[in-house]
Amino acid sequence: DALPIFQEQGMTGTVHHWEDHGCLSTYSSKNGSFATLRVYPHGLVLVDVQSTSCGPKDEVEHLLNKVEEKMKALFHGGISRIKRFYLPPHPSTLEEIGRA
């Protein structure tokens, strides 16, 4: 359960489980930022964090690192590929960071 990770960021969440279809967790904060975590039964994990903060990218990076650590632990290190996409506040380019 990733809820404690998001709670550390001041977010509240809801988790929905569908039999044989995985789960969807949604989190939101008072400042309008939100995140979704979708886990499919075959192992695909999608995380979307949208921050209204104009603060440093490090805050979102820290949150994503914690979620990544939790997912690696849950999947016993069986994650083979991770991609992160960043969209700056005034999008002129889309920055991709891919790791294997």
N, CA and C of each residue as an Amber inpcrd file, in Angstrom:
protein
   300
   0.8450000  -1.1850000   0.0000000   0.0000000   0.0000000   0.0000000
   0.8880000   1.2440000   0.0000000   0.6730000   2.1100000  -0.9360000
   1.4910000   3.3170000  -1.0810000   0.9100000   4.5080000  -0.3290000
  -0.2070000   4.3470000   0.3350000  -0.8700000   5.4610000   1.0080000
   0.0560000   6.2450000   1.9420000   0.8710000   5.5830000   2.7870000
   1.7470000   6.3610000   3.6730000   2.7110000   7.2890000   2.9310000
   3.1620000   6.8830000   1.7510000   4.0750000   7.7140000   0.9660000
   3.3830000   9.0130000   0.5740000   2.1440000   8.9110000   0.1400000
   1.4100000  10.1020000  -0.2860000   0.9500000  10.9230000   0.9180000
   0.6430000  10.2570000   2.0250000   0.2510000  10.9810000   3.2380000
   1.3920000  11.8590000   3.7410000   2.6330000  11.4000000   3.5740000
   3.7920000  12.2100000   3.9620000   3.8270000  13.5250000   3.1940000
   3.2240000  13.5500000   2.0140000   3.1720000  14.7500000   1.1820000
   1.9170000  15.5750000   1.4470000   1.1510000  15.1930000   2.4800000
  -0.0650000  15.9210000   2.8200000  -1.2460000  15.5690000   1.9300000
  -1.2060000  14.3900000   1.3300000  -2.2700000  13.9800000   0.4200000
  -3.1770000  12.9420000   1.0950000  -4.4420000  12.9780000   0.7360000
  -5.3790000  11.9590000   1.1880000  -5.7160000  11.0840000  -0.0150000
  -6.1240000   9.8460000   0.2490000  -6.3250000   8.9440000  -0.8760000
  -7.4850000   7.9900000  -0.7290000  -7.8160000   7.4040000  -1.8620000
  -8.8570000   6.3880000  -1.9640000  -8.3060000   5.2560000  -2.8100000
  -8.6070000   4.0230000  -2.4270000  -8.1460000   2.8570000  -3.1780000
  -9.3590000   2.0690000  -3.6440000  -9.3560000   1.7120000  -4.9240000
 -10.4260000   0.9130000  -5.5150000  -9.8130000  -0.3860000  -6.0260000
 -10.3610000  -1.5270000  -5.6110000  -9.8910000  -2.8330000  -6.0730000
 -10.9620000  -3.4590000  -6.9560000 -10.5220000  -4.0050000  -8.0880000
 -11.4290000  -4.7250000  -8.9700000 -10.9180000  -6.1420000  -9.1010000
 -11.7700000  -7.0960000  -8.8120000 -11.3960000  -8.4940000  -8.8780000
 -10.8500000  -8.8140000 -10.2710000  -9.6700000  -9.3590000 -10.3230000
  -8.9890000  -9.7470000 -11.5640000  -8.6360000  -8.5770000 -12.4780000
  -8.7780000  -7.3340000 -12.0170000  -8.4570000  -6.1920000 -12.8710000
  -7.5120000  -5.2010000 -12.1960000  -6.9200000  -5.5680000 -11.0610000
  -5.9610000  -4.7010000 -10.4010000  -6.6130000  -3.6680000  -9.5010000
  -5.9070000  -2.5660000  -9.3070000  -6.4380000  -1.5260000  -8.4290000
  -6.0500000  -0.1410000  -8.9310000  -6.8060000   0.8340000  -8.4740000
  -6.5740000   2.2390000  -8.7950000  -6.6100000   3.0170000  -7.4940000
  -5.5540000   3.7670000  -7.2380000  -5.4960000   4.6260000  -6.0590000
  -5.4230000   6.0670000  -6.5390000  -6.2060000   6.9300000  -5.9120000
  -6.1740000   8.3490000  -6.2330000  -5.8350000   9.1280000  -4.9690000
  -5.0150000  10.1360000  -5.1240000  -4.5660000  10.9530000  -3.9960000
  -4.6660000  12.4120000  -4.3840000  -5.0310000  13.2510000  -3.4240000
  -5.1020000  14.6870000  -3.6930000  -4.6510000  15.4650000  -2.4670000
  -4.2270000  16.6970000  -2.7140000  -3.8010000  17.5660000  -1.6170000
  -4.6420000  18.8310000  -1.6390000  -4.5660000  19.5810000  -0.5570000
  -5.3510000  20.8130000  -0.4390000  -4.9310000  21.8720000  -1.4560000
  -3.6790000  21.7910000  -1.9580000  -3.2230000  22.8120000  -2.9030000
  -3.5940000  22.4890000  -4.3550000  -4.3220000  21.3770000  -4.5620000
  -4.7670000  21.0330000  -5.9070000  -3.9130000  20.0040000  -6.6210000
  -2.7800000  19.6370000  -6.0380000  -1.9540000  18.5900000  -6.6330000
  -2.6670000  17.2520000  -6.4740000  -2.4160000  16.3270000  -7.4080000
  -3.0060000  15.0000000  -7.2650000  -2.1220000  13.9480000  -7.9130000
  -2.4030000  12.7050000  -7.5570000  -1.6500000  11.5780000  -8.0970000
  -2.5910000  10.4000000  -8.2770000  -2.2850000   9.5750000  -9.2750000
  -2.9960000   8.3170000  -9.4500000  -1.9520000   7.2100000  -9.5400000
  -2.2970000   6.0720000  -8.9890000  -1.4500000   4.8920000  -9.0280000
  -2.3240000   3.7480000  -9.5070000  -2.0210000   3.2060000 -10.6700000
  -2.8160000   2.1330000 -11.2690000  -1.9310000   0.9030000 -11.3750000
  -2.3650000  -0.2080000 -10.7680000  -1.6150000  -1.4540000 -10.7910000
  -2.4640000  -2.4940000 -11.5000000  -1.9320000  -3.0200000 -12.6010000
  -2.6310000  -4.0440000 -13.3810000  -2.1670000  -5.4270000 -12.9390000
  -3.0190000  -6.4420000 -13.0570000  -2.6730000  -7.7880000 -12.5940000
  -1.4390000  -8.3830000 -13.2850000  -1.1780000  -8.0230000 -14.5220000
  -0.0310000  -8.5800000 -15.2460000   1.2820000  -7.8580000 -14.9200000
   1.2330000  -6.8570000 -14.0270000   2.4550000  -6.2270000 -13.5410000
   2.7000000  -4.8020000 -13.9770000   1.9190000  -4.2780000 -14.9080000
   2.1100000  -2.8870000 -15.3280000   1.6670000  -1.9620000 -14.2010000
   2.5160000  -0.9890000 -13.8840000   2.2150000  -0.0020000 -12.8540000
   2.3410000   1.3780000 -13.4870000   1.2870000   2.1790000 -13.3880000
   1.2970000   3.5410000 -13.9080000   1.1330000   4.5190000 -12.7540000
   2.0000000   5.5000000 -12.6860000   1.9300000   6.5380000 -11.6590000
   1.8720000   7.8790000 -12.3720000   0.8990000   8.6930000 -12.0080000
   0.7650000  10.0290000 -12.5830000   0.7160000  11.0130000 -11.4290000
   1.6790000  11.9210000 -11.3620000   1.7120000  12.9480000 -10.3250000
   1.6040000  14.2890000 -11.0220000   0.6070000  15.0640000 -10.6450000
   0.4370000  16.4000000 -11.2030000   0.4700000  17.3900000 -10.0490000
   1.4950000  18.2020000 -10.0610000   1.7270000  19.1420000  -8.9710000
   1.3910000  20.5550000  -9.4090000   0.6770000  21.2670000  -8.5570000
   0.3820000  22.6690000  -8.8330000   1.4870000  23.5720000  -8.3030000
   2.4180000  22.9720000  -7.6000000   3.5220000  23.7300000  -7.0270000
   4.5000000  24.1500000  -8.1130000   4.9500000  25.3680000  -8.0340000
   5.9920000  25.8380000  -8.9460000   7.3530000  25.6370000  -8.3110000
   7.3630000  24.8450000  -7.2500000   8.6070000  24.5810000  -6.5420000
   9.5340000  23.6990000  -7.3640000  10.6310000  23.3160000  -6.7560000
  11.6270000  22.5370000  -7.4830000  11.1070000  21.1550000  -7.8760000
  11.6160000  20.6720000  -8.9990000  11.2540000  19.3490000  -9.4820000
  11.6820000  18.2840000  -8.4760000  12.6110000  18.6310000  -7.5870000
  13.1140000  17.6870000  -6.5910000  12.0070000  17.1330000  -5.7040000
  10.9800000  17.9280000  -5.4100000   9.8850000  17.4640000  -4.5570000
   9.1370000  16.3140000  -5.2180000   8.8110000  16.4670000  -6.4840000
   8.1180000  15.4140000  -7.2200000   9.0600000  14.2330000  -7.4110000
  10.3090000  14.5060000  -7.6900000  11.3180000  13.4500000  -7.8650000
  11.4230000  12.6060000  -6.5960000  11.4250000  13.2580000  -5.4350000
  11.4890000  12.5530000  -4.1530000  10.2760000  11.6340000  -3.9800000
   9.0990000  12.1380000  -4.2950000   7.8770000  11.3440000  -4.1940000
   7.9410000  10.1450000  -5.1370000   8.3410000  10.3700000  -6.3750000
   8.4360000   9.2770000  -7.3450000   9.4740000   8.2400000  -6.9290000
  10.5790000   8.6800000  -6.3520000  11.5930000   7.7340000  -5.8700000
  11.0240000   6.8390000  -4.7750000  10.2500000   7.4190000  -3.8720000
   9.6550000   6.6290000  -2.7940000   8.6330000   5.6240000  -3.3380000
   7.8310000   6.0540000  -4.3030000   6.8560000   5.1520000  -4.9180000
   7.5960000   4.0320000  -5.6490000   8.6560000   4.3850000  -6.3520000
   9.4450000   3.3820000  -7.0750000  10.0290000   2.3460000  -6.1110000
  10.5780000   2.7910000  -4.9840000  11.1210000   1.8690000  -3.9890000
  10.0440000   0.9240000  -3.4770000   8.8600000   1.4710000  -3.2000000
   7.7490000   0.6620000  -2.6960000   7.3250000  -0.3770000  -3.7340000
   7.2290000   0.0210000  -5.0000000   6.8290000  -0.9060000  -6.0540000
   7.8700000  -2.0070000  -6.2380000   9.1600000  -1.6460000  -6.1620000
  10.2130000  -2.6560000  -6.2740000  10.1150000  -3.6690000  -5.1420000
   9.8040000  -3.1930000  -3.9470000   9.6530000  -4.1010000  -2.8130000
   8.4320000  -5.0060000  -3.0000000   7.3240000  -4.4310000  -3.4490000
   6.1100000  -5.2260000  -3.6490000   6.2790000  -6.2770000  -4.7390000
   7.0420000  -5.9250000  -5.7820000   7.2500000  -6.8510000  -6.8930000
   8.5690000  -7.6140000  -6.7540000   9.1550000  -7.5800000  -5.5500000
  10.3710000  -8.3280000  -5.2240000  11.4920000  -8.0830000  -6.2370000
  11.6700000  -6.8340000  -6.6250000  12.7450000  -6.4600000  -7.5360000
  12.5140000  -6.8780000  -8.9760000  11.2980000  -7.3150000  -9.3080000
  11.0130000  -7.8130000 -10.6470000  10.6490000  -6.7400000 -11.6560000
  10.8680000  -5.4800000 -11.3430000  10.5650000  -4.4070000 -12.2870000
  11.7200000  -4.3110000 -13.2780000  11.4020000  -4.3930000 -14.5560000
  12.4600000  -4.4180000 -15.5600000  12.6720000  -3.0800000 -16.2590000
  11.6790000  -2.1980000 -16.2200000  11.8220000  -0.9440000 -16.9680000
  11.0210000   0.1580000 -16.2850000  11.6230000   1.3280000 -16.2030000
  10.9670000   2.4790000 -15.5970000  11.1430000   3.6690000 -16.5310000
  10.0720000   4.3900000 -16.7700000  10.1390000   5.6180000 -17.5630000
   9.4820000   6.7310000 -16.7780000  10.0870000   7.8910000 -16.8370000
   9.5110000   9.0790000 -16.2120000   9.4370000  10.1770000 -17.2540000
   8.3180000  10.8610000 -17.2690000   8.1320000  11.9950000 -18.1670000
   7.8560000  13.2270000 -17.3140000   8.4840000  14.3230000 -17.6590000
   8.2760000  15.5810000 -16.9420000   7.7600000  16.6230000 -17.9170000
   6.7110000  17.2720000 -17.5160000   6.1650000  18.3630000 -18.3050000
   6.3520000  19.6360000 -17.4900000   7.1880000  20.5430000 -17.9510000
   7.4390000  21.7630000 -17.1850000   6.1870000  22.6260000 -17.0800000
   6.1610000  23.5560000 -16.1130000   4.9840000  24.4100000 -15.9330000
   4.5630000  25.1390000 -17.2060000   5.5230000  25.5740000 -18.0010000
   5.2260000  26.2080000 -19.2860000   5.8190000  25.3080000 -20.3520000
   5.0300000  24.3470000 -20.7980000   5.6060000  23.3010000 -21.6560000
   6.1080000  23.8160000 -22.9980000   7.4010000  23.7220000 -23.1680000
   7.9790000  23.9840000 -24.4710000   8.6290000  22.7140000 -24.9850000
   9.0200000  21.8530000 -24.0260000   9.5720000  20.5470000 -24.3770000
   9.1140000  19.5320000 -23.3550000   9.0960000  18.2910000 -23.7260000
   8.7820000  17.1900000 -22.8210000  10.0850000  16.4630000 -22.5460000
  10.4430000  16.3950000 -21.2980000  11.6960000  15.7670000 -20.9100000
  11.4100000  14.3260000 -20.4930000  12.1300000  13.3910000 -21.0540000
  11.9490000  11.9900000 -20.6910000  13.2110000  11.4800000 -20.0270000
  13.0060000  10.7580000 -18.9380000  14.1100000  10.0850000 -18.2760000
  13.7360000   8.6170000 -18.2290000  14.4610000   7.7820000 -18.9390000
  14.2060000   6.3460000 -18.9530000  15.3330000   5.6080000 -18.2670000
  14.9810000   4.6190000 -17.4930000  15.9880000   3.8080000 -16.8170000
  15.6210000   2.3530000 -16.9830000  16.6020000   1.5300000 -17.1040000
  16.3630000   0.0860000 -17.2050000  16.7370000  -0.5660000 -15.8970000
